[in-house]
Amino acid sequence: MTLPVESGRLIVGTTALQIDGVGVSPVRIWIHNENSTSTLHLGGPDVTVENGFALDAKSVQDFTIFPGQSLWMISPTSGHEVSYLRIPV
């Protein structure tokens, strides 16, 4: 079975939000920080603005997510727009 390419937009705030669920097969996911001023922070379910991987405003970063893994994000502000593109590998 071939998994589809998927994309979406999410609004994140000051509470950690999971991106695209828990992987059941390997995927490559591109995260685009759509915000023009705030840094987005990425990590596991315990991600904070202090311990997360920082993705600068208007930046794009790709990640490979393996089965059982998930990616979470948090922002220092509310209403932070993020877009993603998920492609099976």
C-alpha positions in Angstrom: 0.0 0.0 0.0 1.4 3.4 -1.0 0.8 6.2 1.5 -0.2 9.6 0.1 1.7 12.8 0.2 0.0 15.1 2.7 0.2 18.7 3.6 -1.5 20.9 6.1 -1.5 24.0 8.3 -1.6 24.2 12.1 -1.9 27.0 14.6 0.4 26.4 17.6 0.6 28.4 20.9 2.2 28.1 24.3 1.1 24.5 24.8 2.9 21.7 23.0 1.1 20.4 19.9 1.7 17.1 18.1 2.4 17.4 14.4 0.7 14.8 12.2 0.2 12.0 14.8 2.5 9.0 15.6 4.3 7.4 12.6 3.3 4.0 11.5 5.8 3.9 8.6 8.8 6.1 7.9 8.0 9.6 6.5 10.0 12.7 5.7 8.3 15.8 7.0 9.1 19.4 6.1 8.1 22.1 8.7 7.7 25.7 7.6 7.6 28.3 10.3 5.2 30.8 8.7 5.5 33.4 11.4 7.6 36.4 10.5 8.8 37.2 13.9 8.6 34.3 16.4 10.9 31.2 16.6 9.1 27.8 16.6 10.5 25.1 19.0 10.4 21.4 18.0 11.0 18.2 20.0 9.2 15.4 21.8 6.1 15.6 23.9 8.0 17.5 26.7 9.2 20.2 24.3 9.4 23.8 25.7 10.7 27.0 24.3 13.8 26.5 26.5 14.7 22.9 25.4 13.3 22.7 21.8 15.1 22.7 18.5 14.7 26.3 17.4 13.3 27.0 13.9 13.7 30.7 13.1 10.9 32.8 11.6 10.1 32.0 8.0 12.5 29.0 8.0 12.0 25.5 6.7 13.5 22.3 8.1 13.0 18.6 7.2 12.9 15.6 9.5 12.6 11.8 9.1 10.1 10.3 11.4 10.2 6.6 12.0 7.4 4.2 13.2 6.4 5.0 16.8 7.9 8.4 16.8 6.2 11.8 16.8 7.2 15.4 16.5 5.8 18.2 18.7 6.0 22.0 18.6 5.5 25.0 20.8 5.7 28.7 20.4 6.4 31.6 22.8 3.2 33.2 21.4 -0.3 32.1 20.5 -1.7 32.0 17.0 1.6 30.9 15.5 1.0 29.5 12.0 3.0 26.4 10.7 2.7 24.5 7.5 4.0 21.0 6.8 4.5 18.6 3.9 4.7 14.8 4.7 6.1 12.3 2.1 6.4 8.6 2.7 10.0 7.2 2.4 
